[in-house]
Amino acid sequence: MIAIDFVETASSGVTQLLHTLASTPLAEPAPKGIDTNGVVSFFASKIAPILLAVLGVIFIGRASRGEISKVLTSSAIAIVGLAFIAGAATLFFVGDYLIDLIFE
């Protein structure tokens, strides 16, 4: 009789322990890599406007001193650079689309 009471007490304790362990939340999984979308959106929303504003101030300063040809040359170089950046971003998204299409 004592052994039966002991087994019942132990089983209820184990049941309560298992219920407590099952209800505790598990830790979040470790990050698997760099969030490239977050990095790209950060540069596009925070860094690029600041760089464009600095270029604009430089161009306005040169234009006010009468260096119009240097301003036009610099503006053309900046526009070509922006076109290369836009092309790289386009290739990034096209490549992501192709990878999703191939490995689907």
N, C-alpha and C positions, 0 to 999 in steps of 0.2 A: 504494500500500500504506500509506503514511503517512497519507493522508487517511482511509482506512477505519478505521485504528486510532484516529485523532482523533475520528471520528464515533461509534465505539463507546464511547469513554471519555466523551464529552460526553453521549451518550444514557443511559449508566448513572448519571452524575451527576445528570442531570435527573430520572430515575426515582427515585433515592434522595431528592432534594429534594421531589418531589411526594408520595412516600410519607410523609415526615416532616411535611409540611404537612397531609396528610389525617388524620394520627393526632393532631394537636394539637387540644385541645378549643376550641370557640368560646366567646366571651364570652357571658354571660347577657344576655338582652334587657333593655332598660331598663324600669322599672316603667311601667305604663300609666295608673295613677290611684291614688286613695286607697283603701286597704283598709277599706271601711266596716264590714264584718263584724268586723274586728279592733277598730275604734274602739268600736263598739257593745258588744262583749263586754268591752272594757276598762272602759268606764263602768259596765256592769251588774255586773261582778265586783269592781271596786276602789272606784269613787267612790260609787255608790249606797249600799252598806252603811255607809260612813263618814257620809254625810249623814243617813241614817236613825238612826244611833247618836247624832249630835249633836241631832237632833230629839227623840229619846227622853230624853236628859239634860235638855234644856230643859223638856220636858213634866213630867218627874219633879220638877224644881226648882220649877216653878210649882205643881204639885199639892201639894207639901209646904208651900208658903206659904198654901194655902187658896184659890188662884185656880182653882177647878174649872171655872167657866164659861169662862174664857179657855183652859184646857187642852182642853175639849171643842170649843170653836170652832176652835182651832188644829189639833186632831186631825182635825176634819171637813174643814178646808181642805187639810190634808196628804193625806187620803184622796182627795179630789177631784182634787188635783194628780197623785197617783199613777195615778188612773184615766185622766187625760188623757195621761200619759206612756205608759201601757200601750196606750191607744187609738192613739197615734201609732206605737208600735212595731208594733201589729197592722196598721195601714194600710201601714206600710213593707213588711211581708212580703206582704200581700195585693197591693200594687202590684207587687212583684217577681214574684209568681206570675202576675199578669195580663199583665205584659210578656213573661214567658217563654211564656205561652199564646198571645199574639197573634203574636209574632215567631218562633215555632217552626218 
